Amino acid sequence: MSSLSTDQRQYVKSVQDVVEAEIRDRAFSWNGETPWANLRALAGKDLLCANFAPEYGGRGFGEFEAMLAVEAVGRVCPDTAWFVYTQQMVGPRAIEMFGSESAKETYLPPVAEGRSHIAIAISEPDAGSDVGSMNTTVTETDDGSFVLNGEKIWVGGVPASDAAVVWAKFPDGLGSLVLDLDAPGVEVQKHYRNMANYTQTHFTIAEVEIPEENVLTRGREGFKQQLKALNWERLGSAVVANSWAICALDHALSYAAEREQFGQPIADFQGMEWKFADMLTEIGVSTAIAYQEAVRAANAGTSPDRLATSMAKLYSSRMVERVVSEAVQTVGARAYQKGHPLEYLFRLVRGRRIAAGTDEIQRNTIARTLKKEGIPSMLDR
């Protein structure tokens, strides 16, 4: 943290203090439920959504500071880190970046106060990575409002959400808007439970009227800006994975220091030392990739570079699987039992290679950029 500013260090320290005082004892106890108590503990100290403007409940920080908060929380409570990330860097952030003043005033303060959640709905039964093939459509009425029809699937956090940022096809191209989930015409078809016991929802939308102030982006240029902003989401996803890897390593280290076999702690065997060295090195590499691009983008006042973002997302998603697997191996049978933190992490991390852009999509982006632009100079980053 030596390279952080005084304000950044104070902010991270404040988050860490809340984590130790109020969140640690509740870690790994949520069983797929929204950790409202933890979110409100952070919000009560004005630490949640610090990257929102002050008038909407934030501190006016940027995405880099939001990422620092995610890591500080995720080292201890993976579930809370996930919700801190989604609240700061996904749906609500799109509203602040692209929304009308009315939308910001309506939807953002309850999120910053830890009272509300905003989901993001992109995938459809027949449209996943290929967002251009989505069938959810928006038509414009004579009075200037809009009518939304379609369906979305694999939407996280719907039971806890008041609204969702929905991607859809407008007459002039792809765009996004805010949908109130209790609006007439929105109907839940099924709540799924994934491997990590998180709820993912399939809902349909039939003739739902959307006010003009709830439209976020539309048309080629508007949606291009949202795609660029999506790079922050992917970079934040990398930080989530990094924090979960740190959490897993911490559990493995603590166990290995206490567990004795053959007359000594297993942490003192060279084979175990090498395992820990490799795990920490992988975490360090992944962290460096993510934070290097976050700092560069923050200093330049731009969105993160798509190439660097894809590398961070790809590497972190695979790295956290390896680290958690080695942590389970270190602890052995205990970590293989239902209810153990590492057993839960083992199931939780698999989703990182799917959500926010699959491994395959990240590789496509990296390879195409490499062929088009050549090998980038790391000195330029």
C-alpha positions as CSV (number, residue, x, y, z in Angstrom):
1,M,0.0,0.0,0.0
2,S,3.0,2.3,0.0
3,S,2.2,3.7,-3.4
4,L,-1.3,4.7,-2.4
5,S,-2.2,8.3,-1.5
6,T,-3.1,9.2,2.0
7,D,-6.8,9.3,1.2
8,Q,-6.6,5.9,-0.4
9,R,-4.7,4.3,2.5
10,Q,-7.2,5.8,5.0
11,Y,-10.1,4.4,2.9
12,V,-8.7,0.9,2.7
13,K,-7.9,1.0,6.4
14,S,-11.4,2.0,7.2
15,V,-12.8,-0.9,5.1
16,Q,-10.4,-3.3,6.8
17,D,-11.5,-2.1,10.2
18,V,-15.1,-2.8,9.4
19,V,-14.2,-6.2,8.0
20,E,-12.4,-7.2,11.2
21,A,-15.0,-5.7,13.6
22,E,-18.2,-6.8,11.9
23,I,-17.7,-9.0,8.8
24,R,-15.1,-11.7,9.7
25,D,-17.3,-13.5,12.2
26,R,-20.1,-13.7,9.6
27,A,-17.9,-14.9,6.7
28,F,-18.9,-18.1,5.0
29,S,-22.3,-18.2,6.7
30,W,-24.6,-16.8,4.0
31,N,-25.5,-19.9,2.1
32,G,-26.4,-18.1,-1.1
33,E,-28.3,-15.3,0.6
34,T,-27.5,-11.6,0.2
35,P,-25.2,-10.4,3.0
36,W,-27.3,-7.4,3.9
37,A,-25.8,-7.0,7.4
38,N,-22.3,-6.8,6.0
39,L,-23.3,-4.4,3.2
40,R,-25.0,-2.1,5.8
41,A,-22.0,-2.3,8.1
42,L,-19.9,-0.8,5.3
43,A,-22.6,1.6,4.3
44,G,-23.0,2.8,7.9
45,K,-19.4,4.1,7.7
46,D,-19.9,5.6,4.2
47,L,-17.6,2.9,2.7
48,L,-20.0,1.2,0.3
49,C,-20.1,2.6,-3.3
50,A,-17.4,5.2,-2.5
51,N,-16.9,5.6,-6.3
52,F,-20.4,7.1,-6.6
53,A,-20.6,10.9,-6.5
54,P,-21.3,12.4,-3.1
55,E,-24.8,13.5,-4.0
56,Y,-25.7,9.9,-4.6
57,G,-24.2,8.5,-1.4
58,G,-20.6,8.0,-2.4
59,R,-17.2,9.8,-1.9
60,G,-16.4,10.7,-5.4
61,F,-13.6,8.1,-5.6
62,G,-12.9,6.2,-8.8
63,E,-12.9,2.6,-9.9
64,F,-9.4,1.9,-8.6
65,E,-10.5,2.7,-5.0
66,A,-13.6,0.5,-5.6
67,M,-11.3,-2.3,-6.5
68,L,-9.2,-1.8,-3.4
69,A,-12.4,-2.1,-1.3
70,V,-13.4,-5.3,-3.1
71,E,-10.0,-6.9,-2.3
72,A,-10.0,-5.9,1.3
73,V,-13.4,-7.5,1.8
74,G,-12.8,-10.6,-0.4
75,R,-9.7,-11.6,1.6
76,V,-12.1,-12.5,4.4
77,C,-15.7,-12.8,3.1
78,P,-16.1,-13.9,-0.5
79,D,-19.8,-13.4,-0.6
80,T,-19.7,-9.8,0.6
81,A,-16.9,-9.0,-1.8
82,W,-19.1,-10.2,-4.7
83,F,-21.9,-7.9,-3.7
84,V,-19.6,-5.0,-3.1
85,Y,-18.2,-5.5,-6.5
86,T,-21.6,-5.8,-8.3
87,Q,-23.0,-2.8,-6.4
88,Q,-19.9,-0.6,-7.1
89,M,-18.8,-1.7,-10.6
90,V,-21.7,-3.3,-12.5
91,G,-25.4,-2.4,-12.7
92,P,-25.5,0.7,-10.4
93,R,-22.3,2.1,-11.9
94,A,-23.9,2.0,-15.4
95,I,-26.7,4.1,-14.0
96,E,-24.3,6.7,-12.6
97,M,-22.2,6.8,-15.8
98,F,-25.0,6.9,-18.4
99,G,-28.3,7.6,-16.5
100,S,-30.5,10.7,-16.3
101,E,-30.5,12.8,-13.2
102,S,-33.9,11.3,-12.3
103,A,-32.6,7.7,-12.6
104,K,-29.5,8.5,-10.5
105,E,-31.6,10.1,-7.8
106,T,-34.1,7.2,-7.8
107,Y,-31.8,4.2,-7.9
108,L,-28.4,5.1,-6.5
109,P,-28.8,6.3,-2.9
110,P,-30.6,3.1,-1.7
111,V,-27.7,1.1,-3.1
112,A,-25.1,3.2,-1.4
113,E,-27.0,2.8,1.9
114,G,-27.0,-1.0,1.6
115,R,-30.8,-1.1,1.2
116,S,-31.1,-2.1,-2.4
117,H,-29.5,-4.1,-5.2
118,I,-29.5,-3.5,-8.9
119,A,-29.1,-6.6,-11.1
120,I,-27.7,-6.7,-14.7
121,A,-29.5,-8.7,-17.3
122,I,-27.7,-9.5,-20.5
123,S,-27.9,-13.2,-21.3
124,E,-30.9,-14.8,-23.0
125,P,-31.8,-18.4,-23.7
126,D,-30.4,-18.0,-27.3
127,A,-27.9,-15.2,-26.7
128,G,-24.9,-15.5,-24.4
129,S,-21.5,-14.4,-25.6
130,D,-23.0,-13.2,-28.9
131,V,-25.0,-10.2,-27.5
132,G,-25.8,-9.2,-31.1
133,S,-28.2,-12.1,-31.4
134,M,-30.4,-11.1,-28.4
135,N,-34.1,-10.9,-29.0
136,T,-35.2,-8.5,-26.2
137,T,-36.4,-5.4,-28.1
138,V,-37.4,-1.9,-27.3
139,T,-39.9,0.1,-29.4
140,E,-40.5,3.8,-29.1
141,T,-44.0,5.2,-28.7
142,D,-45.4,8.4,-30.0
143,D,-45.3,10.0,-26.6
144,G,-41.6,9.5,-26.2
145,S,-41.7,6.5,-23.8
146,F,-40.5,3.0,-24.7
147,V,-42.0,-0.5,-24.6
148,L,-39.8,-3.5,-23.7
149,N,-40.4,-7.1,-24.7
150,G,-38.2,-10.2,-24.3
151,E,-36.6,-12.5,-21.8
152,K,-33.4,-12.7,-19.8
153,I,-31.7,-15.7,-18.1
154,W,-28.9,-16.3,-15.6
155,V,-29.5,-13.0,-14.0
156,G,-27.9,-12.8,-10.6
157,G,-29.3,-11.3,-7.4
158,V,-32.9,-10.9,-8.7
159,P,-34.6,-11.8,-5.3
160,A,-32.6,-9.0,-3.7
161,S,-33.0,-6.5,-6.5
162,D,-35.5,-3.7,-7.0
163,A,-34.4,-3.1,-10.6
164,A,-32.1,-4.4,-13.3
165,V,-30.0,-2.8,-16.0
166,V,-31.3,-4.6,-19.1
167,W,-29.5,-4.8,-22.5
168,A,-31.8,-4.8,-25.4
169,K,-32.2,-3.9,-29.1
170,F,-33.5,-0.4,-29.9
171,P,-34.6,0.6,-33.4
172,D,-31.2,2.2,-33.9
173,G,-29.0,-0.5,-32.4
174,L,-28.1,-2.1,-29.0
175,G,-28.7,-0.2,-25.9
176,S,-29.5,-0.5,-22.2
177,L,-32.1,0.7,-19.8
178,V,-33.3,0.4,-16.2
179,L,-36.2,-2.0,-15.6
180,D,-38.2,-2.0,-12.3
181,L,-38.6,-5.7,-11.5
182,D,-42.0,-5.3,-9.9
183,A,-43.4,-3.6,-13.1
184,P,-46.5,-5.2,-14.5
185,G,-45.4,-7.5,-17.3
186,V,-42.2,-8.8,-15.6
187,E,-42.7,-12.4,-14.7
188,V,-40.2,-14.8,-13.1
189,Q,-40.1,-18.1,-15.0
190,K,-37.6,-19.9,-12.7
191,H,-35.1,-19.3,-10.0
192,Y,-32.1,-21.5,-10.5
193,R,-29.5,-22.4,-7.9
194,N,-25.9,-22.6,-9.3
195,M,-23.0,-24.6,-7.9
196,A,-22.2,-21.9,-5.4
197,N,-25.9,-21.9,-4.3
198,Y,-26.4,-18.4,-5.7
199,T,-29.7,-17.7,-7.3
200,Q,-29.8,-17.0,-11.0
201,T,-33.1,-16.1,-12.6
202,H,-35.0,-16.5,-15.8
203,F,-37.7,-13.8,-16.3
204,T,-39.8,-12.6,-19.2
205,I,-40.8,-9.1,-20.1
206,A,-44.1,-8.4,-21.9
207,E,-45.2,-5.0,-23.0
208,V,-43.5,-3.1,-20.2
209,E,-43.5,0.6,-20.5
210,I,-40.1,2.3,-19.8
211,P,-40.0,6.0,-19.2
212,E,-37.5,8.0,-21.2
213,E,-35.4,8.9,-18.1
214,N,-34.7,5.2,-17.6
215,V,-32.9,4.8,-20.9
216,L,-29.1,4.6,-20.3
217,T,-27.6,4.1,-23.8
218,R,-28.8,3.6,-27.3
219,G,-27.4,3.8,-30.8
220,R,-24.0,2.9,-32.1
221,E,-21.9,5.5,-30.2
222,G,-23.8,5.3,-27.0
223,F,-23.5,1.5,-26.8
224,K,-19.8,1.7,-27.7
225,Q,-19.3,3.8,-24.6
226,Q,-21.1,1.2,-22.5
227,L,-18.9,-1.5,-23.9
228,K,-15.8,0.5,-22.9
229,A,-17.2,0.9,-19.4
230,L,-17.7,-2.8,-19.3
231,N,-13.9,-3.1,-19.2
232,W,-14.1,-1.8,-15.6
233,E,-16.5,-4.6,-14.8
234,R,-14.1,-7.2,-16.1
235,L,-11.2,-5.6,-14.3
236,G,-13.2,-5.7,-11.1
237,S,-14.0,-9.3,-11.7
238,A,-10.3,-10.0,-11.8
239,V,-9.9,-8.3,-8.4
240,V,-12.7,-10.4,-7.0
241,A,-10.9,-13.6,-8.2
242,N,-7.6,-12.3,-6.8
243,S,-9.2,-11.6,-3.4
244,W,-10.8,-15.1,-3.3
245,A,-7.4,-16.7,-4.0
246,I,-5.8,-14.7,-1.1
247,C,-8.6,-16.0,1.1
248,A,-8.0,-19.6,0.1
249,L,-4.2,-19.2,0.6
250,D,-4.8,-17.7,4.1
251,H,-7.0,-20.7,5.1
252,A,-4.4,-23.2,3.8
253,L,-1.5,-21.4,5.5
254,S,-3.3,-21.3,8.9
255,Y,-4.2,-25.0,8.7
256,A,-0.6,-26.0,7.6
257,A,0.9,-24.0,10.5
258,E,-1.2,-25.9,13.1
259,R,-1.4,-29.4,11.5
260,E,1.4,-31.6,12.6
261,Q,2.5,-34.9,10.9
262,F,5.7,-36.8,11.3
263,G,6.7,-34.6,14.2
264,Q,6.4,-31.2,12.7
265,P,3.9,-28.7,11.2
266,I,3.2,-29.7,7.6
267,A,4.0,-26.0,6.7
268,D,7.6,-26.8,7.4
269,F,8.0,-29.5,4.7
270,Q,9.8,-28.2,1.6
271,G,7.1,-29.6,-0.7
272,M,4.5,-27.5,1.1
273,E,6.7,-24.4,1.2
274,W,7.1,-24.6,-2.6
275,K,3.4,-25.0,-3.0
276,F,2.7,-21.9,-1.0
277,A,5.5,-20.0,-2.9
278,D,3.8,-20.9,-6.2
279,M,0.4,-19.9,-5.0
280,L,1.6,-16.5,-3.8
281,T,3.5,-15.9,-7.0
282,E,0.4,-16.6,-9.1
283,I,-1.7,-14.2,-6.9
284,G,1.0,-11.6,-7.2
285,V,1.2,-11.8,-11.0
286,S,-2.6,-11.7,-11.3
287,T,-2.8,-8.7,-8.9
288,A,-0.1,-6.8,-10.8
289,I,-1.9,-7.3,-14.2
290,A,-5.2,-5.9,-12.8
291,Y,-3.9,-3.0,-10.7
292,Q,-1.4,-1.9,-13.3
293,E,-4.1,-1.3,-15.8
294,A,-6.5,0.1,-13.2
295,V,-3.9,2.7,-12.2
296,R,-3.0,3.5,-15.8
297,A,-6.7,4.1,-16.7
298,A,-7.4,6.1,-13.6
299,N,-4.4,8.4,-14.2
300,A,-5.3,8.8,-17.8
301,G,-9.0,9.4,-17.1
302,T,-10.1,6.7,-19.5
303,S,-11.7,3.3,-19.5
304,P,-9.3,0.4,-19.2
305,D,-7.7,-1.0,-22.3
306,R,-9.6,-4.0,-23.7
307,L,-6.5,-6.1,-24.2
308,A,-5.1,-5.6,-20.7
309,T,-8.6,-6.1,-19.3
310,S,-9.0,-9.4,-21.1
311,M,-5.6,-10.6,-20.0
312,A,-6.5,-9.7,-16.4
313,K,-9.9,-11.5,-16.6
314,L,-8.5,-14.6,-18.3
315,Y,-5.5,-15.0,-16.0
316,S,-7.3,-14.4,-12.7
317,S,-10.2,-16.7,-13.5
318,R,-7.8,-19.6,-14.1
319,M,-5.4,-18.7,-11.4
320,V,-8.0,-18.7,-8.7
321,E,-9.1,-22.2,-9.7
322,R,-5.5,-23.4,-9.3
323,V,-4.9,-21.7,-6.0
324,V,-8.2,-22.9,-4.4
325,S,-7.5,-26.4,-5.7
326,E,-4.1,-26.4,-4.1
327,A,-5.6,-25.0,-0.9
328,V,-8.1,-27.9,-0.8
329,Q,-5.2,-30.3,-1.4
330,T,-3.3,-28.8,1.5
331,V,-6.1,-29.1,4.0
332,G,-7.2,-32.5,2.7
333,A,-10.3,-34.3,3.8
334,R,-11.5,-31.5,6.0
335,A,-11.7,-29.1,3.1
336,Y,-13.6,-31.8,1.1
337,Q,-16.6,-31.6,3.5
338,K,-19.7,-29.6,3.0
339,G,-19.6,-26.4,5.1
340,H,-15.8,-26.0,5.0
341,P,-14.8,-22.6,3.6
342,L,-12.5,-24.1,1.0
343,E,-15.2,-26.5,-0.1
344,Y,-17.4,-23.5,-0.7
345,L,-14.6,-21.6,-2.5
346,F,-13.9,-24.6,-4.7
347,R,-17.5,-24.4,-6.0
348,L,-17.7,-20.6,-6.0
349,V,-14.6,-19.9,-8.2
350,R,-15.8,-22.0,-11.1
351,G,-18.1,-19.2,-12.2
352,R,-15.3,-16.8,-12.8
353,R,-14.4,-18.5,-16.0
354,I,-18.0,-18.0,-17.3
355,A,-19.4,-14.7,-15.9
356,A,-18.3,-11.3,-17.2
357,G,-17.0,-12.8,-20.4
358,T,-15.9,-16.5,-20.8
359,D,-12.3,-17.6,-21.1
360,E,-12.9,-18.2,-24.8
361,I,-14.1,-14.7,-25.4
362,Q,-11.1,-13.2,-23.6
363,R,-8.7,-15.3,-25.7
364,N,-10.5,-14.2,-28.9
365,T,-10.0,-10.6,-27.9
366,I,-6.3,-11.1,-26.9
367,A,-5.5,-13.0,-30.1
368,R,-7.2,-10.6,-32.4
369,T,-5.6,-7.6,-30.8
370,L,-2.2,-9.3,-31.0
371,K,-2.6,-10.1,-34.7
372,K,-3.8,-6.6,-35.5
373,E,-1.5,-4.5,-33.3
374,G,1.5,-6.8,-32.5
375,I,3.0,-7.4,-29.1
376,P,2.5,-4.4,-26.9
377,S,5.3,-2.7,-25.1
378,M,4.9,-3.2,-21.4
379,L,6.8,0.1,-21.0
380,D,3.7,1.8,-22.4
381,R,1.5,0.4,-19.6
